[in-house]
Amino acid sequence: MDKRLAKHVAMTAWQSFGRLERLIPLIKDHCDKAEFDIYLKGIASAGTAINHEILKRIFSEHPDLEADIETKVKKYQKWI
């Protein structure tokens, strides 16, 4: 995959998981424990799929993108 497209796909995948993760406190506050556990498991499964099926593939082809995300997240708490 072309590097510019790879960066766009990786950023979109990373941001998508972040949006799902941010739902966890809301779901926890408004669902019973059993329902919360179901959604938590779904969010974790989605994160695993995003990581293994998209990000790991892109980062193996473009390792500098992985270094870029680590540096920017440490500095800004987000990949910008």
Phi, psi and omega in degrees: 000137175305141187299319181296318177293319179301317179296317179298314180297315181297316179297318180295317179297314181297315180293324179298315178295321178301320179295319177296316181300321181292347176284340188304310180298323179296314179297318180298321182286338188239007179232155174287169186303316182297315180292318177303315181299323178296312180292322178300316178297319178296317179295318177297318178296318178297318179298319178297316180295315179300315182295309186284320187272338183241296188296312181300321178298311182295315182293332177289328178276329183227074183301334179294334177291323177295318177297321179298314180297317181298315180297312184289324179293320177298319184280316189247356187064016173200161179268107181242000000 
